[in-house]
Amino acid sequence: MTLETATNWLNQNQIVVQTMSIVGIIALVFISYAVTKHYIVKILTRITAKTKTKYDDMLLSDIVLRRIAYIAPLIIIHSFAGIVPSLEMMIRKISVAGLSLVFLLIIGPLINSLHDIYLSLDVSEGRPIKGYVQVVKLVIYILGGIIIISTLLGQSPLVLLSGFGAMTAVILLIFRDTILSLLASLQITSNDLVRVGDWIEVPSFQADGDVVDIALHTVKIQNFDKTLTIIPTHKLIDVTFKNWRGMKQSGGRRIKRSLYIDMTSIRFCDKHMLDRFRSIQILSDYLDRKEKDVEAFNIEHKVNTTDLVNGRRLTNVGTFRAYIAEYIRSQKTIHRDMTFIVRQLQPSPNGLPIEIYVFTNDTIWANYEGIQADIFDHILSVIPEFGLRVFQFPTGFDFKQNSQEQTA
């Protein structure tokens, strides 16, 4: 067969030629996809694995590399769309829309990788940007969707964007929560209200635990019972919540607890009581100092000391309060540079409250509770040594003992 004969035959059998061309293009598409996926992608993976930095591994993740493999086939389809003249425009539109979709699918993981790189840096500590990342991705996806739709319709993206003006109210209604969450995220970040790792209490949502995630739409809190509370980000701005970060940063955690003294057990100290109190080591200096002050006052004012009511006198409750202060001050677990008060509060039907208001130098919850318990274990045990009684409502044991005493 001569060249002229072959040419004539091809001219007379265009359908066969076109079919063979289409089959060839399809084969080329599959070959390009296979080569890209099994060779080029693997080469890129090996190159990134050999580099010293870890950032290229994070950027060129498996998902990104797998999706890159779709670019070559789509470019080939777009380039050879003219083989089918009747469908050329449609094929070109579909291939361009497909390329746009692939780029969108690649950009998403790339943004996530950039976010992961940011989280690996020291500057990210306490400065979450996950909400902003989600907003950027949302905007890119919306713009990408507009480009894909305009490409398929054969219209300029500006035409579709101009039509959105009339749909503003609908868009605001659809994206209401997103817009509110974005504004809330800006407030949370700019004012440094909440960070990942903060312990917060949100009574209205019965949340009490550590913040484990701050996203655009939600704040995730792991409560101390290991349950999870999910709070809409914009709701966190609307309600009252307590952030314990300041306590952790200060290095001190407050003890604010009262014990109630039975007021019928309060009295002046006589000589016998003072001699007994003087044997308590941490009170000896206090008693020496106070007795000198009392004696000097009574002499100066010529007080008749034969009656305990006259002049100034030490009381068992005042001495007990001084003992509490000296005992707590001697503990190594108490913060020396923070508020330290042992005081009386307003008497009530439950007795006289003696409030301890101090700070521990250990902010860890379990350690703090142990320190607090040890202090009150000791204080409650020594109260009888001062001739005082703790007020509490009568129990069955009290009624039984009273009944036995009356019977005897």
C-alpha positions as CSV (number, residue, x, y, z in Angstrom):
1,M,0.0,0.0,0.0
2,T,1.4,3.3,-1.1
3,L,1.3,6.5,1.0
4,E,-1.3,8.0,-1.4
5,T,-3.5,4.9,-1.0
6,A,-3.2,5.1,2.8
7,T,-4.1,8.7,2.8
8,N,-7.1,8.2,0.6
9,W,-8.3,5.4,2.8
10,L,-7.9,7.5,6.0
11,N,-9.9,10.4,4.3
12,Q,-12.7,8.0,3.4
13,N,-12.8,6.4,6.9
14,Q,-12.8,9.4,9.3
15,I,-15.0,7.6,11.8
16,V,-12.5,4.8,12.2
17,V,-9.6,7.4,12.5
18,Q,-11.5,9.4,15.1
19,T,-12.3,6.3,17.1
20,M,-8.7,5.2,17.0
21,S,-7.6,8.7,18.1
22,I,-10.1,8.6,21.0
23,V,-8.8,5.2,22.1
24,G,-5.3,6.4,21.8
25,I,-6.0,9.5,23.9
26,I,-7.8,7.4,26.6
27,A,-4.8,5.1,26.7
28,L,-2.5,8.1,27.0
29,V,-4.6,9.4,29.8
30,F,-4.3,6.2,31.8
31,I,-0.6,5.9,31.0
32,S,0.0,9.5,32.2
33,Y,-1.9,8.8,35.4
34,A,0.0,5.6,36.1
35,V,3.4,7.1,35.4
36,T,2.6,10.2,37.6
37,K,1.2,8.1,40.4
38,H,3.7,5.2,40.5
39,Y,6.9,7.0,39.4
40,I,6.8,10.8,39.8
41,V,4.9,10.8,43.1
42,K,7.2,8.1,44.5
43,I,10.3,10.1,43.4
44,L,8.9,13.2,45.1
45,T,8.1,11.1,48.3
46,R,11.7,9.8,48.4
47,I,13.2,13.3,47.9
48,T,11.1,14.8,50.7
49,A,12.0,11.8,53.0
50,K,15.7,12.4,52.5
51,T,15.7,16.1,53.3
52,K,16.6,17.1,56.9
53,T,13.6,19.4,57.3
54,K,10.3,18.0,58.2
55,Y,8.3,20.8,56.7
56,D,8.4,19.5,53.1
57,D,7.1,16.1,54.4
58,M,4.2,18.0,56.0
59,L,3.5,20.0,52.8
60,L,3.7,17.2,50.3
61,S,1.6,14.7,52.3
62,D,0.3,11.5,50.8
63,I,-3.1,13.1,50.1
64,V,-1.5,16.0,48.2
65,L,0.7,13.7,46.1
66,R,-2.1,11.4,45.2
67,R,-4.2,14.3,44.0
68,I,-1.4,15.8,41.9
69,A,-1.5,12.6,39.8
70,Y,-4.9,13.7,38.4
71,I,-3.4,16.9,36.8
72,A,-1.6,15.3,33.9
73,P,-4.6,13.3,32.6
74,L,-6.8,16.4,32.7
75,I,-4.2,18.5,30.9
76,I,-4.0,15.8,28.1
77,I,-7.8,15.7,27.8
78,H,-7.9,19.5,27.5
79,S,-5.1,19.5,24.9
80,F,-6.7,16.9,22.6
81,A,-10.3,18.0,23.0
82,G,-10.3,19.0,19.3
83,I,-10.3,15.4,18.2
84,V,-14.1,15.4,18.7
85,P,-15.1,18.8,17.1
86,S,-18.7,18.5,18.0
87,L,-17.9,18.0,21.7
88,E,-14.7,20.1,21.9
89,M,-16.1,23.0,23.9
90,M,-17.9,20.8,26.3
91,I,-14.8,18.6,26.9
92,R,-12.6,21.7,27.4
93,K,-15.1,23.1,29.9
94,I,-15.3,19.9,31.8
95,S,-11.5,19.5,31.8
96,V,-10.9,23.0,33.1
97,A,-13.6,22.5,35.8
98,G,-11.9,19.2,36.7
99,L,-8.5,20.9,37.0
100,S,-10.1,23.6,39.2
101,L,-11.6,21.0,41.4
102,V,-8.3,19.1,41.7
103,F,-6.5,22.4,42.6
104,L,-9.2,23.0,45.3
105,L,-8.6,19.4,46.6
106,I,-4.9,20.1,46.7
107,I,-5.1,23.6,48.3
108,G,-7.2,22.2,51.3
109,P,-4.6,19.8,52.5
110,L,-1.8,22.3,51.8
111,I,-3.5,24.8,54.1
112,N,-3.9,22.1,56.7
113,S,-0.2,21.3,56.4
114,L,0.7,25.0,56.8
115,H,-1.5,25.0,60.0
116,D,0.4,21.9,61.2
117,I,3.7,23.7,60.6
118,Y,2.4,26.7,62.5
119,L,1.4,24.4,65.5
120,S,5.0,23.0,65.5
121,L,6.4,26.5,66.2
122,D,6.8,28.0,69.6
123,V,4.8,31.1,68.6
124,S,1.7,28.9,68.3
125,E,1.5,28.2,72.0
126,G,-1.7,29.9,73.3
127,R,-2.5,31.4,69.9
128,P,-4.8,29.1,68.0
129,I,-5.6,30.0,64.4
130,K,-7.7,27.0,63.5
131,G,-10.8,29.2,63.1
132,Y,-9.0,31.5,60.7
133,V,-7.7,28.5,58.7
134,Q,-11.2,27.2,58.4
135,V,-12.4,30.7,57.2
136,V,-9.7,30.8,54.6
137,K,-10.6,27.3,53.3
138,L,-14.2,28.2,53.2
139,V,-13.6,31.4,51.2
140,I,-11.3,29.5,48.8
141,Y,-13.9,26.7,48.3
142,I,-16.6,29.2,47.6
143,L,-14.5,31.1,45.1
144,G,-13.4,27.8,43.5
145,G,-17.0,26.7,43.3
146,I,-18.0,29.9,41.5
147,I,-15.1,29.4,39.0
148,I,-16.2,25.8,38.4
149,I,-19.8,26.7,37.8
150,S,-19.0,29.7,35.6
151,T,-16.6,27.6,33.6
152,L,-19.3,24.9,33.0
153,L,-21.9,27.6,32.1
154,G,-19.4,29.5,29.9
155,Q,-20.0,32.7,31.9
156,S,-17.5,35.1,33.5
157,P,-17.1,34.6,37.3
158,L,-17.9,38.3,37.7
159,V,-21.4,37.7,36.3
160,L,-22.1,35.1,39.0
161,L,-20.6,37.4,41.7
162,S,-22.7,40.3,40.6
163,G,-25.8,38.1,41.0
164,F,-24.8,37.5,44.7
165,G,-25.8,41.1,45.6
166,A,-29.4,40.1,45.4
167,M,-28.8,37.0,47.4
168,T,-27.0,38.8,50.3
169,A,-29.9,38.4,52.7
170,V,-30.1,34.7,51.9
171,I,-26.3,34.3,52.2
172,L,-26.4,36.1,55.6
173,L,-29.1,33.8,56.8
174,I,-27.4,30.6,55.6
175,F,-24.0,31.6,57.0
176,R,-25.3,33.4,60.1
177,D,-23.6,31.0,62.5
178,T,-20.4,31.1,60.5
179,I,-20.3,34.9,60.6
180,L,-21.0,35.0,64.3
181,S,-18.4,32.3,65.0
182,L,-15.8,34.2,62.9
183,L,-16.5,37.4,64.9
184,A,-16.3,35.4,68.2
185,S,-13.0,33.8,67.1
186,L,-11.6,37.3,66.4
187,Q,-12.6,38.4,69.9
188,I,-11.3,35.3,71.6
189,T,-7.9,35.6,69.8
190,S,-7.4,39.3,70.0
191,N,-8.3,39.5,73.7
192,D,-6.6,36.2,74.5
193,L,-9.7,35.0,76.3
194,V,-9.2,31.2,75.8
195,R,-6.4,29.1,74.7
196,V,-6.0,25.4,74.0
197,G,-5.0,23.8,77.3
198,D,-6.8,26.3,79.5
199,W,-9.0,25.1,82.4
200,I,-12.4,26.9,82.1
201,E,-15.8,26.6,83.8
202,V,-18.9,27.4,81.8
203,P,-21.8,26.9,84.2
204,S,-24.6,27.5,81.6
205,F,-23.3,24.6,79.6
206,Q,-22.3,22.5,82.7
207,A,-18.7,22.5,81.4
208,D,-15.7,22.3,83.7
209,G,-12.4,21.1,82.3
210,D,-9.6,21.7,79.8
211,V,-10.0,23.2,76.4
212,V,-8.8,20.7,73.8
213,D,-9.8,22.4,70.6
214,I,-10.8,25.8,69.4
215,A,-12.3,25.7,65.9
216,L,-14.3,28.2,63.8
217,H,-17.7,26.9,64.9
218,T,-17.0,25.0,68.2
219,V,-14.9,25.0,71.3
220,K,-14.3,21.5,72.6
221,I,-13.9,21.0,76.4
222,Q,-12.9,17.8,78.1
223,N,-14.5,17.8,81.5
224,F,-12.7,16.3,84.5
225,D,-15.0,13.2,84.3
226,K,-13.6,12.7,80.8
227,T,-16.8,13.6,79.0
228,L,-16.7,16.2,76.2
229,T,-18.7,19.4,76.0
230,I,-19.0,21.1,72.7
231,I,-19.9,24.8,72.8
232,P,-20.6,26.9,69.8
233,T,-17.8,29.5,69.5
234,H,-20.2,32.5,69.4
235,K,-22.1,31.2,72.5
236,L,-18.9,31.3,74.5
237,I,-18.8,35.0,74.1
238,D,-22.4,35.4,75.1
239,V,-22.2,33.6,78.4
240,T,-20.1,34.0,81.6
241,F,-17.2,31.7,82.0
242,K,-14.2,31.4,84.3
243,N,-10.7,30.8,83.0
244,W,-8.3,29.4,85.6
245,R,-5.2,30.3,83.5
246,G,-4.3,33.2,85.7
247,M,-4.1,30.9,88.7
248,K,-1.7,28.6,86.9
249,Q,0.5,31.4,85.7
250,S,0.6,33.1,89.1
251,G,2.0,29.9,90.7
252,G,-0.4,30.1,93.6
253,R,-3.8,28.5,94.3
254,R,-6.2,29.9,96.8
255,I,-7.4,28.2,100.0
256,K,-10.6,29.9,101.2
257,R,-12.3,27.8,103.8
258,S,-13.9,28.5,107.2
259,L,-14.4,26.4,110.3
260,Y,-17.1,27.3,112.8
261,I,-16.4,27.6,116.5
262,D,-19.1,27.0,119.1
263,M,-19.4,30.5,120.7
264,T,-20.3,29.1,124.1
265,S,-16.7,27.7,124.3
266,I,-15.0,31.1,123.9
267,R,-13.6,32.7,127.0
268,F,-10.7,34.6,128.5
269,C,-7.4,32.9,129.1
270,D,-6.5,32.3,132.8
271,K,-3.0,31.7,134.1
272,H,-3.4,27.9,133.8
273,M,-4.4,28.1,130.2
274,L,-1.6,30.6,129.3
275,D,1.0,28.3,131.0
276,R,-0.3,25.3,128.9
277,F,-0.3,27.4,125.7
278,R,3.3,28.4,126.4
279,S,4.4,24.8,126.0
280,I,3.3,25.0,122.3
281,Q,6.5,26.0,120.6
282,I,5.2,28.1,117.7
283,L,3.1,30.2,120.2
284,S,5.8,31.0,122.8
285,D,7.0,34.2,121.0
286,Y,3.5,35.3,120.3
287,L,2.5,34.9,123.9
288,D,5.5,36.7,125.2
289,R,4.9,39.6,122.9
290,K,1.1,39.8,123.6
291,E,1.5,39.5,127.4
292,K,3.9,42.4,127.4
293,D,1.5,44.5,125.3
294,V,-1.5,43.6,127.5
295,E,0.5,44.3,130.8
296,A,1.8,47.6,129.5
297,F,-1.7,48.7,128.5
298,N,-3.3,47.7,131.8
299,I,-0.5,49.5,133.8
300,E,-0.8,52.6,131.7
301,H,-4.6,52.7,132.2
302,K,-4.4,51.6,135.8
303,V,-6.7,48.7,135.2
304,N,-8.0,46.6,138.1
305,T,-6.9,43.2,137.0
306,T,-8.6,41.3,139.8
307,D,-11.6,41.0,137.5
308,L,-11.0,39.4,134.1
309,V,-13.5,41.8,132.5
310,N,-11.4,44.8,133.1
311,G,-8.7,45.9,130.7
312,R,-7.2,43.8,128.0
313,R,-7.1,40.0,128.2
314,L,-6.0,37.2,125.9
315,T,-8.8,34.9,124.7
316,N,-8.6,31.2,123.8
317,V,-10.1,32.0,120.3
318,G,-7.7,34.8,119.7
319,T,-4.8,32.6,120.7
320,F,-6.1,29.8,118.6
321,R,-6.3,32.2,115.6
322,A,-2.7,33.2,116.2
323,Y,-1.7,29.5,116.3
324,I,-3.4,28.8,113.0
325,A,-1.5,31.7,111.4
326,E,1.9,30.5,112.8
327,Y,1.2,26.9,111.9
328,I,0.2,27.7,108.3
329,R,3.1,30.1,107.9
330,S,5.5,27.3,108.9
331,Q,4.4,25.1,106.0
332,K,6.7,24.9,103.0
333,T,3.7,24.4,100.7
334,I,2.3,27.9,101.4
335,H,3.1,30.8,99.0
336,R,4.9,33.5,100.9
337,D,4.3,36.3,98.4
338,M,0.6,36.1,98.2
339,T,-2.3,37.2,100.4
340,F,-2.2,35.5,103.8
341,I,-5.2,36.1,106.2
342,V,-6.6,34.2,109.1
343,R,-9.7,36.1,110.2
344,Q,-13.1,36.1,111.9
345,L,-16.2,36.5,109.9
346,Q,-19.7,37.6,110.9
347,P,-21.0,35.3,113.7
348,S,-24.0,33.3,112.6
349,P,-26.4,30.7,114.0
350,N,-23.8,28.1,113.1
351,G,-21.2,29.7,115.3
352,L,-18.2,32.0,114.8
353,P,-16.5,31.4,111.4
354,I,-12.7,31.4,111.4
355,E,-11.7,31.8,107.7
356,I,-8.4,30.8,106.3
357,Y,-7.5,32.8,103.2
358,V,-4.0,31.8,101.9
359,F,-2.4,30.5,98.7
360,T,-0.5,27.2,98.1
361,N,2.6,27.2,95.9
362,D,1.4,24.1,94.1
363,T,-1.4,24.6,91.5
364,I,-1.8,21.0,90.6
365,W,-5.3,20.0,91.6
366,A,-4.5,16.7,93.4
367,N,-1.5,18.3,95.3
368,Y,-3.6,21.3,96.2
369,E,-6.4,19.2,97.7
370,G,-3.8,17.2,99.7
371,I,-2.2,20.4,101.1
372,Q,-5.6,21.8,102.1
373,A,-6.7,18.6,103.7
374,D,-3.5,18.2,105.7
375,I,-3.9,21.8,107.1
376,F,-7.5,21.3,108.2
377,D,-6.8,17.8,109.5
378,H,-4.3,19.3,111.9
379,I,-6.4,22.4,112.8
380,L,-9.5,20.4,113.6
381,S,-7.5,18.0,115.8
382,V,-5.9,20.8,117.9
383,I,-9.1,22.8,118.6
384,P,-9.9,21.0,121.9
385,E,-6.4,21.9,123.2
386,F,-7.6,25.5,123.2
387,G,-10.8,24.8,125.2
388,L,-12.8,25.4,122.0
389,R,-15.5,23.3,120.3
390,V,-16.3,23.0,116.6
391,F,-20.0,23.8,115.9
392,Q,-22.0,21.1,114.2
393,F,-25.6,20.0,114.3
394,P,-26.4,17.2,116.7
395,T,-26.1,13.7,115.4
396,G,-27.6,10.4,116.6
397,F,-24.5,9.9,118.7
398,D,-25.1,13.2,120.5
399,F,-28.7,12.3,121.3
400,K,-27.7,8.8,122.5
401,Q,-24.9,10.2,124.7
402,N,-27.3,12.8,126.2
403,S,-29.9,10.1,126.8
404,Q,-27.3,8.0,128.6
405,E,-26.2,10.9,130.8
406,Q,-29.8,11.7,131.8
407,T,-30.4,8.0,132.6
408,A,-27.3,7.8,134.8
